[in-house]
Amino acid sequence: MGDAAFSARHPKLKNLMNSNSGSSENRNQNAYSNNLLLDGLAGLLLVGLVIWASVWLGRQTGTGSITTWFVFVAAGITALTTGFGALPFLFTRSISRSWLGYGNALAAGLMLGASLGLLIEGATIADVSNPFWRTLTGALTGAVLVVLAHKLLKGREDDLSVGNIQGANAVKMLLIVGIMTAHSFAEGIGVGVSYGETEAFGVFITIAIAIHNIPEGLAISLVLLPRGSSIRAAAGWSIFSSLPQPLMAVPAFWFVLTFKPFLPFGLGLAAGAMLWMVARELLPEALAEVPARIVYLLTGLTGLAMMAFQFWLH
């Protein structure tokens, strides 16, 4: 039966359906507006907190003494800036299936570039014996650990949920955040060790890691947002993945000589885990949504840009 005939025979029912449809659209619009408001407020709070901490740190710099609190705040800034990676999504409303493919391709490129940069950094660390083999051992260990974690979670998709994300998407979210969190342990040690050498070197490493963390937060957000996460939740998980930085920076600052030999292994561990994630999860999902030539082009260009960015910082 056509819409015109249906409307003629059931005018009241047609009006009721139109009314319900309009109410549903209004509810969705109101929900989106409320979420956008909350996400915007959370973004402003995050930016304000980073600015306040940076101003405090700037006033303390050059006093001649580096305190434990100073190192903790510096590493805390690097963790908070990871949440900046979610903020560009405040300016876009809908994320389609094709976005999932493009997002996975971009995230794969960012993680590929970051992992290759970590391998090079770990293998060339000075004042550590056999940094190449330590880094290689860490990379193999990281790949094995993420495979084991994937197998452990794979049979429990129906039981897993993180917020409103369930099943296989929750598994992927936990793996991504877990890998980035492991990566942050090594970066936290790097911040603490750098302040154990000189204040100027520590400030430089803090700025470098803080900037470096933004695309890492973007990589996490590109995976989480198309799967149903809110912007503030994506920012929160991004920051959570970097919390080991302030937690590890302080003991590394206290015991510089003890922690430095573990840096190559830690960097390799994160790199190996990320490389597995790129090859087995992100690229296959991107190829399922977007033509292969576009996926490989995006991944390659993003990976090269990420590596160039890291080398420029260092």
Backbone bond lengths (Angstrom), bond angles and torsions (degrees), N, CA, C in turn:
res aa  C-N    CA-C-N  psi(-1)  N-CA   C-N-CA  omega(-1)  CA-C   N-CA-C  phi
1 M - - - 1.469 - - 1.518 109.32 -
2 G 1.331 118.31 131.62 1.455 122.08 -179.03 1.513 111.77 -72.96
3 D 1.355 115.66 164.61 1.473 120.22 -179.36 1.518 111.32 -63.29
4 A 1.355 118.17 -36.91 1.468 120.94 -178.19 1.521 110.86 -66.05
5 A 1.342 116.97 -44.71 1.465 120.88 179.22 1.520 111.13 -65.62
6 F 1.351 115.65 -40.66 1.465 119.37 179.26 1.523 110.14 -63.02
7 S 1.342 117.10 -42.03 1.464 121.01 -179.07 1.521 110.88 -65.07
8 A 1.356 115.90 -38.04 1.457 119.52 -179.17 1.524 111.88 -66.98
9 R 1.311 117.63 -39.49 1.474 121.46 -175.81 1.530 111.98 -84.57
10 H 1.342 116.71 -28.39 1.474 119.41 -177.12 1.523 110.47 -132.72
11 P 1.327 118.29 64.84 1.471 120.50 -175.09 1.523 113.26 -62.99
12 K 1.353 116.72 -39.90 1.467 119.29 -177.85 1.533 111.16 -67.64
13 L 1.372 114.96 -41.18 1.460 119.04 179.51 1.528 110.81 -65.35
14 K 1.340 116.16 -38.98 1.466 120.29 178.95 1.527 110.80 -63.99
15 N 1.339 115.89 -42.22 1.469 119.89 178.70 1.523 111.05 -63.51
16 L 1.364 115.62 -38.79 1.457 120.05 -179.70 1.535 110.92 -65.34
17 M 1.364 115.58 -41.73 1.454 119.89 178.43 1.516 111.23 -63.40
18 N 1.324 117.11 -43.22 1.462 120.74 177.94 1.516 111.28 -62.36
19 S 1.349 114.67 -39.22 1.461 119.93 179.56 1.528 110.85 -64.48
20 N 1.356 115.59 -44.12 1.466 119.66 179.58 1.522 111.48 -65.21
21 S 1.349 115.56 -39.94 1.462 119.66 178.68 1.521 110.87 -62.34
22 G 1.338 114.92 -43.04 1.454 119.13 178.99 1.520 111.78 -64.86
23 S 1.345 115.84 -40.11 1.462 119.84 178.98 1.514 110.87 -64.01
24 S 1.363 116.22 -40.43 1.459 119.92 178.84 1.514 111.43 -62.97
25 E 1.344 115.75 -43.78 1.460 119.36 178.76 1.522 111.10 -63.46
26 N 1.334 115.67 -39.21 1.471 119.07 178.21 1.517 111.22 -64.41
27 R 1.351 115.53 -41.69 1.469 118.75 178.41 1.524 111.23 -62.69
28 N 1.346 116.58 -42.62 1.463 119.90 178.63 1.526 111.60 -63.46
29 Q 1.351 115.22 -40.02 1.464 119.32 179.14 1.519 110.85 -65.48
30 N 1.353 116.64 -42.08 1.458 120.54 178.83 1.523 111.01 -65.02
31 A 1.352 116.41 -40.61 1.460 120.48 179.06 1.526 110.30 -63.39
32 Y 1.350 115.91 -42.45 1.462 119.89 178.86 1.529 110.45 -63.69
33 S 1.349 116.78 -42.93 1.461 120.67 -179.97 1.520 111.29 -62.44
34 N 1.353 116.20 -42.45 1.462 120.40 178.72 1.522 110.89 -63.74
35 N 1.345 116.55 -44.59 1.460 119.99 179.05 1.515 111.49 -63.53
36 L 1.330 116.38 -40.83 1.458 120.31 179.54 1.522 110.85 -64.26
37 L 1.335 116.57 -38.93 1.459 120.71 177.46 1.520 110.88 -63.28
38 L 1.330 116.12 -47.39 1.465 120.26 179.33 1.521 111.19 -64.11
39 D 1.342 116.24 -42.39 1.466 119.71 178.35 1.522 111.00 -62.92
40 G 1.353 116.76 -41.17 1.457 120.62 178.80 1.515 112.30 -63.99
41 L 1.341 116.45 -42.27 1.468 120.48 178.31 1.527 111.03 -64.58
42 A 1.340 115.68 -40.75 1.463 119.81 177.91 1.530 110.48 -63.38
43 G 1.355 116.47 -39.40 1.458 120.65 178.09 1.521 111.89 -64.03
44 L 1.337 116.56 -43.19 1.467 120.46 178.14 1.528 111.08 -63.26
45 L 1.344 116.50 -41.07 1.462 120.61 178.41 1.522 110.83 -61.97
46 L 1.331 115.79 -42.75 1.466 120.64 -179.98 1.526 111.00 -63.09
47 V 1.325 116.96 -48.27 1.464 120.69 179.77 1.525 110.84 -62.79
48 G 1.344 116.53 -42.81 1.464 120.22 179.33 1.515 112.32 -62.37
49 L 1.343 116.95 -39.34 1.465 120.83 -179.96 1.523 111.13 -65.99
50 V 1.333 116.53 -41.26 1.466 120.20 178.69 1.526 110.57 -65.32
51 I 1.338 117.17 -41.95 1.469 120.53 179.48 1.529 110.35 -63.40
52 W 1.334 116.06 -45.28 1.475 119.72 -179.63 1.527 110.91 -61.09
53 A 1.324 117.47 -46.12 1.466 121.23 -179.41 1.527 110.82 -65.21
54 S 1.333 117.04 -37.34 1.466 120.80 -179.81 1.530 111.13 -67.59
55 V 1.339 116.61 -40.06 1.469 120.54 177.70 1.523 109.99 -63.58
56 W 1.326 116.74 -44.30 1.475 120.59 178.54 1.517 110.40 -60.94
57 L 1.341 115.90 -43.41 1.462 120.41 -179.27 1.526 110.48 -64.06
58 G 1.339 116.70 -40.29 1.455 120.46 179.35 1.522 112.01 -62.53
59 R 1.341 116.94 -37.57 1.467 120.69 179.69 1.529 111.89 -69.59
60 Q 1.339 116.46 -28.95 1.461 120.36 -178.84 1.528 112.16 -84.29
61 T 1.334 116.02 -20.42 1.463 119.91 -178.11 1.529 110.54 -68.43
62 G 1.313 116.04 136.72 1.460 120.86 177.83 1.512 113.83 90.94
63 T 1.330 117.95 3.90 1.470 120.41 179.67 1.524 111.96 -78.31
64 G 1.347 116.20 -14.41 1.459 119.05 177.44 1.508 114.62 98.13
65 S 1.331 117.65 -9.89 1.468 119.90 179.34 1.524 109.76 -132.12
66 I 1.335 115.98 133.57 1.458 121.84 178.05 1.516 108.14 -106.13
67 T 1.330 116.41 114.76 1.462 121.20 -177.88 1.522 110.60 -97.15
68 T 1.326 114.96 166.26 1.465 120.79 177.15 1.524 110.42 -61.14
69 W 1.332 117.18 -40.86 1.466 121.55 -179.82 1.530 110.60 -63.57
70 F 1.337 116.59 -38.43 1.456 121.56 178.27 1.532 110.20 -59.78
71 V 1.314 117.17 -46.67 1.474 122.02 -179.81 1.525 110.52 -65.13
72 F 1.330 116.75 -40.47 1.468 120.75 -179.14 1.527 110.90 -64.34
73 V 1.328 117.45 -43.99 1.471 120.84 179.57 1.523 110.30 -65.75
74 A 1.327 117.28 -41.56 1.468 120.84 179.38 1.527 110.83 -59.86
75 A 1.331 116.13 -46.50 1.462 120.05 178.98 1.525 111.17 -69.82
76 G 1.333 116.79 -30.09 1.461 120.27 176.04 1.525 112.17 -64.41
77 I 1.330 116.32 -35.70 1.468 120.52 176.93 1.527 110.06 -62.99
78 T 1.338 116.21 -42.67 1.468 118.89 179.77 1.525 110.92 -61.96
79 A 1.330 117.15 -35.51 1.466 120.14 178.98 1.529 111.11 -69.39
80 L 1.333 116.62 -43.42 1.461 120.39 -177.54 1.522 112.81 -65.43
81 T 1.337 116.85 -34.85 1.464 118.50 -177.92 1.529 111.93 -67.15
82 T 1.326 118.13 -17.76 1.468 119.73 175.76 1.522 110.18 -60.59
83 G 1.336 116.65 -32.66 1.463 120.85 178.87 1.514 113.45 -67.32
84 F 1.339 117.83 -18.25 1.468 120.58 178.30 1.527 111.49 -62.73
85 G 1.331 116.52 -24.00 1.459 119.86 -178.60 1.513 113.89 -63.23
86 A 1.344 117.01 -20.63 1.465 120.49 179.80 1.524 112.62 -89.15
87 L 1.315 117.86 -16.49 1.466 121.19 -172.30 1.532 114.87 -65.55
88 P 1.343 120.87 -32.68 1.474 118.47 177.81 1.526 113.27 -57.71
89 F 1.325 117.63 -23.17 1.461 120.49 -178.18 1.527 112.47 -77.41
90 L 1.329 117.43 -2.86 1.456 120.36 172.17 1.524 111.16 -66.53
91 F 1.325 116.29 -19.43 1.463 120.59 -173.52 1.531 113.10 -104.81
92 T 1.321 117.09 9.83 1.460 120.66 174.63 1.509 109.33 -133.90
93 R 1.344 116.70 141.16 1.450 120.00 -172.54 1.519 113.81 -96.74
94 S 1.311 117.45 -53.33 1.463 120.32 -172.54 1.521 111.05 -105.73
95 I 1.331 115.29 146.64 1.451 122.15 177.59 1.523 107.55 -126.23
96 S 1.326 117.24 109.46 1.464 121.77 -175.82 1.518 110.46 -86.31
97 R 1.354 115.85 178.47 1.459 120.88 178.03 1.524 110.85 -61.97
98 S 1.334 117.09 -36.94 1.463 119.14 178.93 1.528 110.74 -64.16
99 W 1.351 116.26 -32.75 1.459 120.58 175.83 1.520 110.74 -59.80
100 L 1.333 116.01 -36.64 1.464 120.31 179.06 1.527 109.53 -60.81
101 G 1.347 116.81 -42.87 1.451 120.63 178.17 1.513 112.92 -65.81
102 Y 1.344 116.06 -48.46 1.461 119.93 178.54 1.530 111.11 -62.70
103 G 1.325 115.80 -40.71 1.464 120.28 179.33 1.520 111.98 -62.34
104 N 1.338 116.64 -43.50 1.455 120.06 177.90 1.519 111.50 -64.14
105 A 1.346 117.13 -39.18 1.467 120.83 178.88 1.533 110.87 -64.30
106 L 1.345 116.20 -44.47 1.463 120.13 178.84 1.528 111.22 -66.05
107 A 1.344 116.51 -43.46 1.463 120.43 178.31 1.526 110.54 -62.14
108 A 1.344 116.62 -39.84 1.464 120.47 177.89 1.524 110.61 -61.65
109 G 1.340 116.95 -42.58 1.458 120.21 178.68 1.516 112.83 -64.11
110 L 1.349 116.15 -43.50 1.464 120.15 178.73 1.521 111.21 -62.60
111 M 1.340 116.45 -43.71 1.461 120.08 -179.11 1.528 111.31 -71.14
112 L 1.336 117.29 -35.61 1.462 120.62 177.65 1.525 110.52 -64.15
113 G 1.334 116.24 -48.22 1.460 120.02 178.57 1.519 112.26 -62.08
114 A 1.349 115.90 -42.34 1.465 120.08 179.89 1.524 111.19 -63.55
115 S 1.337 116.90 -42.95 1.468 120.33 -177.38 1.527 111.25 -67.10
116 L 1.333 117.96 -41.70 1.465 120.31 177.62 1.529 110.70 -64.43
117 G 1.335 115.87 -39.63 1.461 119.51 176.38 1.519 112.15 -62.78
118 L 1.331 116.75 -39.73 1.471 120.92 178.45 1.522 111.35 -64.95
119 L 1.345 116.40 -40.71 1.468 119.89 179.25 1.528 111.12 -62.28
120 I 1.328 116.28 -43.95 1.467 120.26 178.96 1.520 110.73 -65.39
121 E 1.336 116.00 -43.74 1.471 120.29 179.98 1.520 111.06 -62.60
122 G 1.331 116.98 -45.35 1.455 120.53 -179.10 1.512 112.87 -64.85
123 A 1.334 116.99 -38.80 1.466 121.23 -176.54 1.520 112.81 -74.39
124 T 1.335 117.53 -13.84 1.476 120.68 -176.37 1.528 112.72 -116.65
125 I 1.333 118.13 13.85 1.464 120.31 179.09 1.524 110.08 -65.26
126 A 1.319 116.49 132.00 1.465 121.78 -178.98 1.529 110.87 -83.59
127 D 1.309 115.54 160.72 1.468 123.28 175.54 1.530 112.89 63.97
128 V 1.336 117.13 24.50 1.468 122.09 176.39 1.526 107.11 -133.81
129 S 1.319 117.06 132.40 1.463 120.23 -178.77 1.529 111.20 -74.23
130 N 1.318 116.90 138.31 1.468 124.06 176.63 1.537 113.38 50.35
131 P 1.334 118.29 52.62 1.477 118.54 -177.79 1.529 112.94 -63.69
132 F 1.355 117.75 -32.49 1.468 120.25 -179.65 1.526 110.81 -62.31
133 W 1.335 116.94 -48.81 1.463 120.34 -177.73 1.523 111.62 -69.67
134 R 1.310 117.12 -34.11 1.471 119.95 176.04 1.528 110.20 -63.83
135 T 1.343 115.52 -42.22 1.467 119.99 179.82 1.524 110.94 -66.68
136 L 1.336 116.75 -43.53 1.462 121.34 179.45 1.530 111.40 -62.77
137 T 1.329 116.21 -42.19 1.470 120.21 177.44 1.523 110.84 -62.08
138 G 1.330 115.88 -41.31 1.462 120.39 177.68 1.515 111.80 -63.18
139 A 1.349 117.10 -41.03 1.466 120.96 -179.12 1.528 111.11 -63.86
140 L 1.332 116.58 -44.54 1.469 120.34 178.86 1.524 110.59 -64.74
141 T 1.322 116.30 -40.66 1.468 120.30 178.38 1.520 110.76 -63.64
142 G 1.335 116.51 -42.07 1.468 120.35 179.54 1.511 112.04 -61.52
143 A 1.346 116.54 -43.10 1.466 120.43 179.58 1.525 110.86 -64.01
144 V 1.331 116.55 -42.51 1.479 120.41 179.94 1.520 110.59 -64.64
145 L 1.324 116.82 -43.04 1.469 120.25 -178.11 1.521 112.21 -63.84
146 V 1.342 117.44 -40.93 1.463 119.41 -178.36 1.529 110.25 -71.92
147 V 1.341 117.98 -31.88 1.470 120.38 174.48 1.524 110.17 -63.81
148 L 1.328 116.23 -44.32 1.463 120.06 178.87 1.528 111.16 -64.06
149 A 1.337 116.14 -41.32 1.465 119.61 178.86 1.526 110.78 -64.24
150 H 1.329 116.75 -39.90 1.461 121.05 179.21 1.526 110.67 -63.76
151 K 1.331 117.29 -42.87 1.463 120.77 178.82 1.523 111.20 -65.96
152 L 1.328 115.82 -36.27 1.463 120.06 179.67 1.520 111.58 -65.86
153 L 1.341 116.63 -38.36 1.464 121.13 -176.96 1.519 113.22 -87.13
154 K 1.336 116.65 -22.41 1.459 119.89 -170.31 1.521 113.22 -61.05
155 G 1.308 118.47 -37.01 1.459 120.48 -178.52 1.515 113.95 -82.95
156 R 1.332 116.91 3.53 1.468 120.11 -175.23 1.521 112.02 -120.43
157 E 1.344 117.50 24.73 1.466 120.02 -177.35 1.518 112.46 -56.96
158 D 1.336 116.68 -40.27 1.469 119.89 -175.69 1.519 112.31 -68.43
159 D 1.332 117.11 -23.46 1.459 120.46 -176.94 1.516 112.91 -93.98
160 L 1.352 116.41 -11.33 1.460 119.90 -174.50 1.513 111.85 -94.77
161 S 1.314 115.96 136.76 1.466 121.31 172.07 1.521 108.20 -152.56
162 V 1.338 115.47 140.81 1.458 121.86 175.68 1.512 106.62 -127.47
163 G 1.339 117.11 102.47 1.454 120.48 -172.29 1.521 108.84 66.09
164 N 1.337 115.99 -124.49 1.466 119.95 178.33 1.522 112.13 -98.32
165 I 1.345 116.85 13.50 1.463 121.57 178.63 1.520 108.36 -101.68
166 Q 1.325 116.69 126.10 1.452 120.75 -173.48 1.520 111.47 -129.61
167 G 1.338 114.72 166.78 1.454 122.07 171.17 1.515 113.54 64.86
168 A 1.352 115.45 -138.96 1.462 121.42 -176.18 1.525 111.52 -61.07
169 N 1.336 117.76 -34.00 1.465 120.45 178.07 1.524 111.66 -64.45
170 A 1.351 116.45 -36.29 1.461 120.42 177.30 1.525 110.56 -67.07
171 V 1.341 116.47 -38.13 1.464 120.73 176.82 1.519 110.29 -60.45
172 K 1.334 115.81 -48.10 1.471 120.60 -178.94 1.530 110.62 -63.21
173 M 1.321 116.58 -39.63 1.454 120.37 179.20 1.530 110.55 -62.91
174 L 1.333 117.10 -45.33 1.456 120.72 -179.68 1.528 111.22 -63.75
175 L 1.323 116.71 -38.87 1.466 120.25 179.04 1.522 111.20 -65.31
176 I 1.341 116.46 -46.59 1.466 120.42 -179.85 1.528 110.86 -60.49
177 V 1.326 116.48 -50.81 1.465 120.33 -178.44 1.523 110.34 -64.71
178 G 1.340 116.65 -39.59 1.456 120.22 179.42 1.513 112.66 -62.97
179 I 1.337 116.39 -42.69 1.467 120.67 179.47 1.522 110.70 -65.03
180 M 1.326 116.53 -44.98 1.462 119.95 179.26 1.533 111.11 -64.75
181 T 1.327 116.77 -33.27 1.462 120.53 178.15 1.523 110.54 -66.67
182 A 1.348 116.66 -42.86 1.465 120.37 176.39 1.523 110.92 -60.39
183 H 1.324 115.51 -39.73 1.463 122.02 177.49 1.536 110.06 -59.02
184 S 1.326 117.05 -38.72 1.463 121.77 -174.47 1.525 112.86 -69.60
185 F 1.333 117.68 -25.44 1.464 119.47 176.67 1.527 109.93 -58.47
186 A 1.344 115.84 -45.94 1.465 119.91 -179.38 1.526 111.09 -65.72
187 E 1.336 116.89 -39.58 1.462 119.60 -179.67 1.530 110.77 -67.27
188 G 1.344 117.79 -37.58 1.454 120.77 176.83 1.517 111.38 -61.91
189 I 1.337 116.47 -41.85 1.466 120.27 176.65 1.526 109.44 -62.10
190 G 1.345 116.30 -40.14 1.460 120.31 179.27 1.521 112.63 -60.43
191 V 1.337 116.90 -40.76 1.471 120.59 178.43 1.525 110.34 -64.65
192 G 1.327 116.91 -48.27 1.463 120.37 -178.62 1.514 112.90 -62.53
193 V 1.334 116.44 -43.51 1.468 121.02 179.58 1.529 110.50 -63.65
194 S 1.329 117.25 -38.53 1.469 120.10 -178.24 1.523 111.28 -64.32
195 Y 1.341 117.64 -37.97 1.465 119.84 177.98 1.520 111.13 -74.03
196 G 1.326 116.94 -20.33 1.458 119.90 175.40 1.518 112.12 -72.31
197 E 1.342 117.26 -15.81 1.470 121.04 178.27 1.532 110.10 -91.36
198 T 1.343 117.76 -70.58 1.474 120.81 175.71 1.523 109.03 -144.27
199 E 1.331 116.12 158.46 1.456 120.52 179.32 1.528 111.47 -65.68
200 A 1.319 116.90 -42.75 1.470 120.81 -178.27 1.522 110.93 -62.51
201 F 1.340 116.36 -42.90 1.460 119.92 179.14 1.530 110.42 -65.55
202 G 1.325 116.23 -38.37 1.466 120.34 178.93 1.518 112.12 -63.76
203 V 1.344 116.84 -42.48 1.466 120.90 178.51 1.521 110.35 -63.35
204 F 1.335 116.40 -41.51 1.469 120.11 179.57 1.530 110.87 -62.13
205 I 1.323 117.40 -45.90 1.468 121.27 -179.86 1.530 110.42 -64.94
206 T 1.346 116.66 -37.29 1.465 120.45 177.82 1.523 110.89 -60.90
207 I 1.331 116.82 -47.25 1.465 121.11 179.55 1.527 110.46 -63.30
208 A 1.340 116.07 -43.30 1.463 120.40 -178.61 1.530 111.59 -61.45
209 I 1.331 116.86 -46.36 1.466 120.12 -178.40 1.523 110.62 -70.38
210 A 1.340 117.37 -36.74 1.468 120.36 178.54 1.530 110.59 -60.45
211 I 1.336 117.05 -44.23 1.464 120.45 178.76 1.530 110.15 -69.38
212 H 1.318 115.71 -41.18 1.465 121.36 -179.89 1.532 111.55 -61.62
213 N 1.329 117.25 -30.80 1.465 121.12 -177.40 1.528 113.06 -71.85
214 I 1.330 117.72 -22.20 1.469 119.95 -177.59 1.527 111.55 -62.69
215 P 1.346 119.78 -52.01 1.465 117.97 176.18 1.524 113.53 -64.01
216 E 1.327 117.81 -25.64 1.467 119.26 175.46 1.528 110.10 -67.88
217 G 1.339 116.38 -39.65 1.460 119.67 174.73 1.520 111.32 -65.07
218 L 1.333 116.17 -35.44 1.463 120.71 175.57 1.522 110.71 -63.30
219 A 1.337 116.76 -41.74 1.467 120.61 179.31 1.530 110.72 -61.45
220 I 1.323 117.07 -42.24 1.468 120.75 178.07 1.526 110.23 -64.84
221 S 1.335 116.77 -44.73 1.464 121.18 -178.40 1.519 112.06 -64.53
222 L 1.327 116.68 -36.88 1.460 120.65 178.85 1.521 111.90 -63.27
223 V 1.322 116.19 -26.45 1.467 120.59 177.74 1.529 110.94 -85.75
224 L 1.335 117.47 -40.08 1.468 121.02 -172.56 1.527 113.62 -80.54
225 L 1.331 117.78 -42.79 1.465 120.50 -172.89 1.525 113.74 -62.93
226 P 1.330 120.18 -44.05 1.465 117.86 178.56 1.517 113.77 -66.03
227 R 1.340 116.84 -13.44 1.462 120.38 -179.28 1.528 112.78 -98.98
228 G 1.326 117.42 10.60 1.455 120.08 172.80 1.507 116.24 110.17
229 S 1.314 119.19 0.90 1.460 121.11 179.66 1.522 110.31 -76.54
230 S 1.332 117.18 147.32 1.460 120.88 173.79 1.528 108.99 -78.80
231 I 1.336 116.38 165.22 1.463 120.49 -179.07 1.522 110.72 -64.80
232 R 1.328 116.64 -43.58 1.467 118.76 -179.57 1.521 111.59 -67.84
233 A 1.339 116.94 -32.33 1.462 119.56 176.56 1.527 110.19 -68.83
234 A 1.341 116.95 -40.55 1.462 120.46 177.51 1.523 110.75 -62.61
235 A 1.333 116.32 -41.70 1.469 120.33 177.08 1.527 110.17 -64.04
236 G 1.339 115.84 -41.06 1.463 120.27 179.60 1.515 112.54 -63.21
237 W 1.336 116.62 -44.77 1.467 120.04 178.49 1.528 110.59 -66.73
238 S 1.327 116.92 -34.70 1.469 120.14 177.58 1.524 110.24 -63.02
239 I 1.337 116.16 -45.38 1.467 120.16 178.18 1.526 110.33 -64.72
240 F 1.336 116.04 -41.47 1.468 120.52 179.02 1.530 110.80 -56.96
241 S 1.341 116.01 -39.27 1.464 119.52 -178.30 1.525 112.19 -65.50
242 S 1.337 117.05 -19.70 1.466 120.72 -179.47 1.525 113.57 -104.82
243 L 1.320 118.03 3.99 1.466 120.18 -179.68 1.536 113.59 -60.67
244 P 1.345 119.16 -29.26 1.473 117.44 175.68 1.522 114.04 -60.36
245 Q 1.330 117.84 -18.91 1.465 119.45 -178.50 1.529 111.95 -62.67
246 P 1.358 119.75 -54.95 1.468 117.37 177.00 1.526 112.99 -68.14
247 L 1.339 116.83 -29.93 1.469 119.76 -178.91 1.528 112.12 -70.05
248 M 1.344 116.87 -33.89 1.459 120.49 -179.16 1.526 112.64 -92.38
249 A 1.334 117.14 -21.92 1.469 119.69 -177.22 1.524 111.86 -64.53
250 V 1.328 116.67 -39.16 1.465 119.94 -176.13 1.535 111.94 -65.89
251 P 1.345 119.56 -54.72 1.481 117.53 177.72 1.525 112.86 -62.52
252 A 1.343 117.76 -33.08 1.462 119.76 177.11 1.525 110.65 -65.14
253 F 1.325 117.52 -36.13 1.465 122.61 176.12 1.528 110.34 -65.81
254 W 1.334 116.34 -39.52 1.465 120.20 179.53 1.527 111.95 -68.25
255 F 1.319 116.02 -38.75 1.471 120.26 -173.39 1.540 109.39 -125.49
256 V 1.322 115.85 66.14 1.470 121.16 -174.51 1.524 111.55 -56.53
257 L 1.316 118.07 -50.07 1.456 121.86 -174.83 1.526 111.76 -67.34
258 T 1.333 116.90 -28.41 1.467 120.67 -179.20 1.521 111.12 -74.75
259 F 1.332 117.54 -39.91 1.463 121.48 -172.73 1.538 113.63 -85.90
260 K 1.320 118.28 -28.12 1.457 119.66 -172.73 1.534 113.97 -58.99
261 P 1.342 120.16 -39.86 1.474 119.21 179.26 1.528 114.18 -62.03
262 F 1.337 118.20 -18.48 1.465 121.13 -179.24 1.535 112.57 -85.56
263 L 1.342 116.89 -10.48 1.458 120.11 -176.95 1.533 113.38 -59.85
264 P 1.353 119.65 -49.29 1.470 118.16 -179.64 1.528 112.72 -58.31
265 F 1.322 117.43 -42.52 1.467 120.74 179.84 1.525 110.36 -63.51
266 G 1.333 116.98 -43.27 1.464 120.61 -179.02 1.515 112.41 -64.91
267 L 1.337 116.85 -41.01 1.467 120.31 178.22 1.523 110.68 -66.41
268 G 1.334 116.14 -40.82 1.466 119.99 177.54 1.511 112.20 -65.25
269 L 1.331 116.65 -38.57 1.469 121.74 179.16 1.531 110.76 -58.04
270 A 1.332 116.16 -48.00 1.465 120.52 179.94 1.530 111.01 -65.95
271 A 1.338 116.73 -39.75 1.463 120.45 -178.36 1.529 111.42 -65.19
272 G 1.330 116.89 -44.12 1.459 120.49 179.61 1.513 112.26 -61.98
273 A 1.334 116.55 -41.33 1.464 120.78 179.63 1.531 110.84 -65.82
274 M 1.333 116.70 -41.26 1.466 119.99 -179.71 1.527 111.82 -67.56
275 L 1.321 117.22 -39.60 1.464 120.41 179.48 1.528 111.00 -62.55
276 W 1.323 117.02 -39.54 1.476 120.05 177.28 1.522 109.82 -64.31
277 M 1.318 116.56 -42.20 1.462 120.47 -178.37 1.519 110.95 -63.75
278 V 1.327 116.39 -40.08 1.463 120.48 178.74 1.524 110.59 -63.35
279 A 1.342 116.72 -47.90 1.464 121.33 -173.71 1.518 113.17 -72.09
280 R 1.340 117.80 -36.86 1.460 120.16 -170.97 1.523 114.62 -102.72
281 E 1.329 117.84 -17.04 1.464 119.82 -175.31 1.532 112.82 -121.76
282 L 1.327 116.64 -59.87 1.463 119.71 -170.55 1.533 112.74 -70.58
283 L 1.327 117.66 -48.01 1.465 119.31 -179.16 1.532 112.81 -64.56
284 P 1.340 119.87 -45.87 1.472 118.57 177.46 1.524 113.11 -58.93
285 E 1.337 117.84 -38.50 1.466 120.10 179.14 1.530 111.09 -69.52
286 A 1.327 116.75 -37.06 1.467 119.58 177.79 1.530 110.41 -65.63
287 L 1.324 117.34 -40.77 1.457 121.68 -179.26 1.522 112.23 -66.97
288 A 1.335 116.54 -23.16 1.459 120.03 178.65 1.521 112.59 -75.57
289 E 1.339 117.72 -17.30 1.461 121.61 -175.45 1.521 114.09 -114.72
290 V 1.339 116.53 -25.50 1.464 121.36 -171.98 1.530 108.92 -131.23
291 P 1.347 118.91 145.51 1.468 121.14 177.46 1.526 112.56 -52.96
292 A 1.338 115.97 143.73 1.460 121.95 -173.39 1.527 112.74 -57.68
293 R 1.341 117.00 -42.23 1.467 119.07 -176.98 1.525 111.56 -62.28
294 I 1.350 116.14 -35.63 1.472 119.67 178.36 1.524 110.30 -70.52
295 V 1.334 116.24 -41.98 1.466 120.75 -179.70 1.523 110.60 -60.09
296 Y 1.325 117.13 -50.97 1.467 120.56 -177.07 1.527 111.38 -67.23
297 L 1.323 116.88 -34.64 1.463 120.08 177.68 1.524 110.65 -65.94
298 L 1.338 116.64 -48.50 1.462 120.65 179.27 1.519 111.32 -61.74
299 T 1.333 115.98 -46.08 1.464 120.23 -178.65 1.521 110.83 -62.79
300 G 1.336 116.53 -45.14 1.458 120.18 -178.68 1.519 112.84 -64.49
301 L 1.329 116.67 -46.84 1.469 120.50 -179.05 1.526 111.38 -65.67
302 T 1.343 116.25 -42.24 1.469 119.79 179.48 1.522 111.07 -65.99
303 G 1.339 116.57 -39.97 1.458 120.30 177.93 1.514 111.97 -62.80
304 L 1.335 117.24 -44.84 1.465 121.17 178.08 1.530 111.12 -63.28
305 A 1.343 116.28 -40.84 1.467 120.05 179.23 1.527 110.73 -64.36
306 M 1.339 117.17 -39.89 1.459 121.21 179.46 1.527 110.83 -65.08
307 M 1.338 117.16 -42.56 1.460 120.32 178.51 1.528 111.07 -65.24
308 A 1.326 116.56 -43.59 1.461 120.06 178.54 1.527 110.54 -61.11
309 F 1.332 116.04 -39.76 1.460 121.60 178.99 1.527 110.95 -62.34
310 Q 1.325 116.55 -43.86 1.468 120.58 -179.61 1.530 111.17 -65.61
311 F 1.338 117.04 -43.69 1.451 119.65 179.79 1.527 111.73 -66.15
312 W 1.344 116.11 -34.47 1.462 120.07 177.11 1.523 110.39 -64.53
313 L 1.342 116.52 -39.76 1.460 119.99 179.94 1.531 112.03 -65.98
314 H 1.338 114.92 -34.53 1.459 118.76 -176.61 1.526 112.19 -91.67
